[in-house]
C-alpha cells in the first residue's frame, strides 16, 4: 500500500490530495496548495526529493532575498542614496550623488566592478591632467604649438599667421609668450609670408633650440 502524503508540508507546499492517473502509469501526482494561495500539481518524487518547494514564487522571491543593500556605500566619488526605479529596466540600478553634487543612476554591476566611479567629472579631470602632461608651457608659450608649423584648419592663405583682409591686402602676425605681434599689412602674399617667416626665425627658432625642441613641418620633422 502506497504512502498517503495528504496534509504533509514540503517547503511552501501543503499536500491536499492525490491526483488519479491511469492504472499503468508509474508516476504519482499530488495536488498541493502553496503558502501564497496558488494550487499546483506536483509529481510525488519531486516533493520527496525537494526538487519542487513552491508553486514558483520561491524562485521569484530568491533574487530579492539575495539582493545586497548598497544604501550609504561609497564607490569612488559616488555615494549611494537609494535604489532607483527598476520597474522598466533590466538589472538593478541605484541612485547616487557624486562628490561634485550631481545625481546619477548607476547599475549595481558598474558600481561593484568599479566601472563607474563618478558622474563623469573624474574622467573630465583626468583628460585635462593628461593634456597638461602632453604639452609644455615655457614663459606663457606652448613649445609643441610653435614647433608644429602645420597650418590650422581655419587658415585659408596656405601659410600660418598670414590672413587676407577685407581690402584684399595680406596681414601677417605672430604670437609669442602671451603676446600677438602685428608684422604689417602687405599688397602681395609673398611679402606677408616673408615677414612671418622672418619673425619665426627671430622668435621661434632660438626659443625651440634653447629648449631642445625640433620644428615639425607638415607632419614631418
Phi and psi in degrees as a GROMACS rama.xvg file:
@    title "Ramachandran Plot"
@    xaxis  label "Phi"
@    yaxis  label "Psi"
@TYPE xy
-75.038  154.663  UNK-2
-72.3582  136.835  UNK-3
-92.7185  120.25  UNK-4
-96.2619  1.4093  UNK-5
-55.5779  128.881  UNK-6
90.6975  -12.6857  UNK-7
-78.9312  153.7  UNK-8
-110.8  137.922  UNK-9
-133.176  101.609  UNK-10
66.0522  -120.268  UNK-11
-93.5028  0.20114  UNK-12
-99.8899  137.619  UNK-13
-115.308  126.068  UNK-14
-74.058  126.354  UNK-15
-94.8292  -52.6864  UNK-16
-164.844  164.901  UNK-17
-81.3894  144.063  UNK-18
-97.0693  119.861  UNK-19
-66.9691  132.528  UNK-20
-119.639  172.985  UNK-21
-60.0581  148.253  UNK-22
-58.2904  -35.5959  UNK-23
-82.6593  -5.87313  UNK-24
-71.6831  132.985  UNK-25
-89.8772  -9.78262  UNK-26
-98.5109  146.979  UNK-27
-124.533  135.086  UNK-28
-120.566  149.362  UNK-29
-130.509  140.516  UNK-30
-84.3876  125.135  UNK-31
-124.281  152.832  UNK-32
-112.677  127.131  UNK-33
-82.1894  158.887  UNK-34
-61.3257  -23.6168  UNK-35
-81.3273  -6.53024  UNK-36
105.588  -14.0057  UNK-37
-81.7918  150.41  UNK-38
-103.58  147.606  UNK-39
-148.968  136.492  UNK-40
-89.5712  124.133  UNK-41
-127.572  139.986  UNK-42
-68.6389  141.789  UNK-43
-57.6219  -42.2191  UNK-44
-65.5957  -32.1669  UNK-45
-70.009  -31.4407  UNK-46
-68.6121  -47.6932  UNK-47
-70.5734  -32.379  UNK-48
-86.4263  -8.08028  UNK-49
82.5347  9.67545  UNK-50
-63.4783  -37.2091  UNK-51
-118.356  121.286  UNK-52
-118.945  -7.88066  UNK-53
-158.96  -177.649  UNK-54
-77.7502  -7.14614  UNK-55
128.955  -13.4783  UNK-56
-69.1903  -28.4627  UNK-57
-62.4422  -41.2449  UNK-58
-66.403  -35.6382  UNK-59
-70.5679  -35.8118  UNK-60
-78.5945  -18.807  UNK-61
-60.4263  -46.3754  UNK-62
-59.0396  -36.7539  UNK-63
-65.5076  -38.6012  UNK-64
-70.7396  -25.4207  UNK-65
-92.5765  -5.8037  UNK-66
-65.4661  134.864  UNK-67
-94.0349  129.435  UNK-68
-80.3054  115.52  UNK-69
-94.0018  0.417881  UNK-70
-54.3464  127.869  UNK-71
87.9501  -11.5261  UNK-72
-77.859  151.953  UNK-73
-108.548  129.956  UNK-74
-128.222  98.0382  UNK-75
66.3038  -120.146  UNK-76
-92.2689  -1.20921  UNK-77
-99.0417  132.27  UNK-78
-113.299  127.048  UNK-79
-75.9266  126.103  UNK-80
-93.4874  -50.4214  UNK-81
-166.599  168.929  UNK-82
-73.489  138.154  UNK-83
-81.5357  170.939  UNK-84
-74.2536  109.114  UNK-85
-104.709  13.9623  UNK-86
-63.8758  -29.5501  UNK-87
-112.665  22.3831  UNK-88
-125.063  160.174  UNK-89
-103.739  115.841  UNK-90
108.904  -179.635  UNK-91
-112.924  122.528  UNK-92
-118.969  149.129  UNK-93
-129.092  142.515  UNK-94
-85.6911  127.679  UNK-95
-128.975  157.714  UNK-96
-116.919  131.067  UNK-97
-83.3357  159.283  UNK-98
-63.6506  -18.5053  UNK-99
-84.3579  -6.24917  UNK-100
103.047  -8.73354  UNK-101
-81.8441  140.869  UNK-102
-91.933  143.177  UNK-103
-151.837  147.286  UNK-104
-106.816  127.416  UNK-105
-130.05  144.344  UNK-106
-70.507  150.308  UNK-107
-58.8378  -39.5055  UNK-108
-60.3404  -45.6694  UNK-109
-66.492  -36.9991  UNK-110
-66.9155  -52.8675  UNK-111
-68.7992  -30.0793  UNK-112
-85.2632  -5.67844  UNK-113
77.6118  16.2584  UNK-114
-74.2233  -33.2349  UNK-115
-120.264  118.543  UNK-116
-119.702  -4.53196  UNK-117
-158.586  179.516  UNK-118
-78.4986  -4.7858  UNK-119
127.533  -14.8007  UNK-120
-67.3774  -31.2628  UNK-121
-65.4184  -42.6008  UNK-122
-64.0208  -40.0905  UNK-123
-63.6686  -42.8154  UNK-124
-67.0597  -37.1938  UNK-125
-64.9177  -40.9891  UNK-126
-61.9434  -42.0459  UNK-127
-63.2218  -41.846  UNK-128
-63.5977  -41.4203  UNK-129
-65.5378  -36.7865  UNK-130
-64.9216  -41.0847  UNK-131
-65.2289  -33.9924  UNK-132
-70.8392  -29.9989  UNK-133
-80.9217  -17.5279  UNK-134
-121.683  154.987  UNK-135
-129.866  122.05  UNK-136
-103.254  133.021  UNK-137
-132.024  120.16  UNK-138
58.5099  35.3695  UNK-139
78.601  9.1708  UNK-140
-119.271  132.01  UNK-141
-83.6946  116.338  UNK-142
-61.3385  -42.4969  UNK-143
-64.1828  -35.4451  UNK-144
-69.3033  -45.7688  UNK-145
-76.2846  -22.0192  UNK-146
-74.6028  -29.9748  UNK-147
-83.8047  103.69  UNK-148
-92.3547  12.3985  UNK-149
-73.3697  140.352  UNK-150
-65.1683  146.82  UNK-151
-81.1959  164.512  UNK-152
-65.4841  -27.9203  UNK-153
-90.1641  4.75496  UNK-154
-91.259  120.366  UNK-155
-104.376  -6.34699  UNK-156
-82.3618  -22.0497  UNK-157
94.3517  -2.81079  UNK-158
-135.223  132.608  UNK-159
-68.0666  133.693  UNK-160
82.3962  7.17716  UNK-161
-121.098  126.222  UNK-162
-134.916  146.547  UNK-163
-90.7463  131.402  UNK-164
-89.2422  174.752  UNK-165
-65.225  -26.4278  UNK-166
-87.1996  13.8875  UNK-167
72.9123  2.96723  UNK-168
-82.7472  167.306  UNK-169
-112.77  130.951  UNK-170
-108.933  135.445  UNK-171
-116.996  138.244  UNK-172
-149.513  161.658  UNK-173
-147.898  140.959  UNK-174
-105.417  136.041  UNK-175
-157.063  128.687  UNK-176
50.7702  47.987  UNK-177
82.0866  4.72604  UNK-178
-125.063  153.252  UNK-179
-112.849  124.681  UNK-180
-105.15  125.483  UNK-181
-83.5226  119.305  UNK-182
-93.4196  -2.83558  UNK-183
119.567  168.107  UNK-184
-115.373  134.055  UNK-185
-129.469  150.513  UNK-186
-73.0261  -41.6731  UNK-187
-100.814  141.066  UNK-188
-59.8854  -40.0906  UNK-189
-60.3059  -38.1118  UNK-190
-67.631  -38.4791  UNK-191
-65.8222  -41.5445  UNK-192
-63.5104  -40.9861  UNK-193
-64.6934  -38.7196  UNK-194
-66.2018  -40.4766  UNK-195
-66.0177  -42.7765  UNK-196
-62.604  -41.8235  UNK-197
-63.2674  -41.0067  UNK-198
-64.5448  -38.1828  UNK-199
-63.867  -40.4661  UNK-200
-65.7575  -35.5686  UNK-201
-81.5621  -34.0426  UNK-202
-102.624  -52.5843  UNK-203
-74.6452  -50.1859  UNK-204
-61.7373  -45.1226  UNK-205
-64.3651  -36.323  UNK-206
-65.8071  -42.3905  UNK-207
-68.395  -41.0207  UNK-208
-62.3561  -38.9316  UNK-209
-60.2926  -33.7882  UNK-210
-105.695  12.1572  UNK-211
67.0203  36.0188  UNK-212
-115.414  135.638  UNK-213
-96.1379  145.661  UNK-214
-73.2286  144.245  UNK-215
-112.688  122.842  UNK-216
-116.529  121.545  UNK-217
52.0859  39.246  UNK-218
87.4641  -7.66268  UNK-219
-112.107  173.519  UNK-220
